[in-house]
């Protein structure tokens, strides 16, 4: 019986499944106990033996403000630095509550290690004076089982902050449990976040549930409403960059809508006018009493946001190239960028197990839109990762000539509150000379918005699946975009 119990315990500890573990698992508790020994005992009391016991002989320490250290160098620096005179200088590390995430490392079904990520804060006491906050930092630890003993083999310490004024925000936005709670309080079923830094998509996070009782995976598929329009815009701009389409050529040569065929103003419509929303069309013809397309003003003489304009462009492109917008986007954007979960139309390749349902404010699910014909202005299906790749490619000017990129990022028409539309994107211009390209989406069960900064190579994507998902925008903008986020919110609430 004793041998059987030992075998049961052995298999219970070595059986390994992928994915983040919860706080009630043995692995989570074990790693947290090792963390406590390393810092609460070792670091905070300068008990060097804890480091000698817990650090692997292969240990490496990577610090974003210092050089790489091995075990010998690390312990030497600890002894002769922080711990040389505890009565004169004392440093204390505190693990930010709820920030820890633990991920198993598996070889088949056998557990051989774990990755620990989290946030810690450091406090210091100098010459007996009152303890004060020194800095906060993110960390990643790689723990490996060596001969049955947990050893820290890699330690990364980065993103050091010397101010504590944002601690409340850090505790929310770097703590998955806090975000989940915040979303429930705001009745937002699903939130997708994408963070772009240094011209690359650095982080993809998805929170909440895609349907009742079903947790949202990182590759959740969203209907992003009018975020469809920038994709259509890029199809036209890439074709222009290839010399196959002229953005200043009147599009009546390829398509004229029957509703305005007898109005000579239809011959003034160009791709430039369409992508900057200067067609004079209403947003949608069905908003008119007679349900027909009309001009509210002469093309090129003002700004009026219009989905009809993008649909007009779609029909012209499809007539010229004898391909659907879906086919053109596949060839020019989706396939080159490996945007495998992005499409204008509903087909057999849509993974319904990852699809976020759309909800009204009362928590009632809407019927899922299943377009069989591409809509150039609405209902694109995509993921944070896919759309993040798309925005990075735009930011870097991939597949665009210098002239087309300049046209895209140049003021074409004033909109409101000091903003302007370029080609495909609206723009915020800041006092320091920086510019943000932006577009949003709003539909039944969809509130989405994105920002990219071509000069500083940063960006933010926010996807939600509820009518009033915009209510979480402010905190997200302030946290991820800082002063730019504050200025954006002030502009929008004038």
VENTAHU-V584304 format. One line per field, one symbol per residue. psi: psi as a letter, one per 20 degrees, with the letter a starting at -180 (. if undefined). Layout:
# VENTAHU-V584304
psi = ???
This chain:
# VENTAHU-V584304
psi = gghghggghghhhippqqrpqrhjqhgghghhhhggggghgfghjlnhhhhhhhpqijpppppijrrpqagggghghggjehjhnhhgppqppppppiippppqpqncjppiaqppqapqqpqqppljrqpqpgrqqqqppopqooljpppohpppprlppjqjhjhggghgijohhhggggghhjlogpppppppqkjqohppppqbqhrojoqprhkppqojciihghggghgghhhghijipoijppiihhppphhjhjoiihiiprhghgijljhiqrgqhiiqhijqqrphrppjjapopohhghhggghgghhgikqqhggghghhfgghjlmijpqhqpaiipniijpoqqqahjjpprpppmpippoiiqkpprrggghggghghghikpjprgggggghjqphqqeqkjrqpcohqqpppqhjiqpppqqrporokpoqqqpqnhgjlrrppoprlqhkiiiigghgghghichggggghggij.
